[in-house]
Amino acid sequence: MERYAILMAGGSGLRLWPFSRKKKPKQFISADSGPCMMLETLERIRPVVPPDNCFVVTSRTLEEITRSTLKGTVPESNIILEPMPKNTAACIAYAVFTLKSKGIDGVLCFFPADGYVKNRTEYCSAVSRAYAAAEHTEGLVVIGLKPSRPATGYGYLRIGPGRPDEARPVLRFVEKPDRSTAEKFLSSGDYLWNSGIVAGRLSSFSAHIRSFLPEHSRIFSEAMENPDGQAAGPSIQKAYSEIPDLSFDKGVLEKSGDIAAVEGNFDWDDIGSLEGLAVPLRPDPDGNRVKGAFFGMDTKDCIIYGNQTLVAAIGMENVVIALTDDAILVCPRSRAQDVKTLVERLKNSQYKQFS
């Protein structure tokens, strides 16, 4: 069966402020001084899916930067524009209806447009196995990863028995557990990190959307029947204003009893916070992960992420210092996830132009 890849690239990445902004969210920034994360994701997929079969779903407000970034990488007609962000259930449902309207059939795989992976060989192996498993089931297939630490910022999958090289049933989804629960998951060996990558035949996605997202199915079906329903026209804008804001995990995956997991053996970080952004940086002798100009005294286990402006620190420990040309963030590493709340408050302050 023909294989298609769909990148979900409409996120805001609020936890990566001040690098990720409303007009340039995290998929457009680099995790390791190379190409931006969206281009890196497309490059990783290339050995499995040809560029002509790669699609990108993004927000209309990001149309210009998306087209500019993707120029020469995928056909412009493969960029699918959402009128507004409405979470991954809307993103996936709209993409499925759009591809179906183009006469496309085959196996689809949805990828977050961000994330950091070094081992591309094992990555491609897992993606290929997910496509292969999805060809032979009416269900959906997710890619899970063996946890390397008790991370509290990731979703987890409890998987059934079977060999690591085969697709196994998913018994339970758990979103961002607390530290003690994550430690239990790690020691049990029964849980995988949820990579956010999900594959299935187009017909399988359609059936799951009809069963578990009936509002999305009805509203998009009606919108796509209109002549303007192919390019975020008025009917699609109206549809997006009516559908609920819901993740595909909660709306579909957690409700379906027909989800399997393929285990990937590649390094991975979803770059969901400034902690994650620092993963590719090699720690110095004091445990500091540094990008940019830095000079420290009695400073250890910090994340310093900046530019050519010198950051000097005295007596700092387990602190994040993130620097751009117009903003500086300082916070304990333990509160890196709270940056999202800070940005949400910033939007309603006299400094909203910095959000």
ABEGO torsion letter per residue (X at the ends): XBBBBBBBAABAGAAAOAABBAABBAAABBAAGBBBAAAAAAAAAAAABBAAABBBBBBAAAAAAAAAAABGABBAAABBBBABBAEAAAAAAAAAAAAAAAGBBEBBBBBBABEBBABAAAAAAAAAAAAAAAAABABBBBBBBBBABBBAABBBBBBBBEBAABBBBBABBBBGBBAAAAAAAAAAGABBBBAGBBBEBAAAAAAAAAAABAAAAAAAAAAAABAAAABGBAAAAAAAAABBBBBAAAAAAAABABBBBBBBABBBBAGABAAAAAAABBBBAAGBBBBEBBBBBGBBGBBBBBBABBBBBBGBBGBBBBBBAABBBBBBAAAAAAAAAAAAAAAABAAAAAX
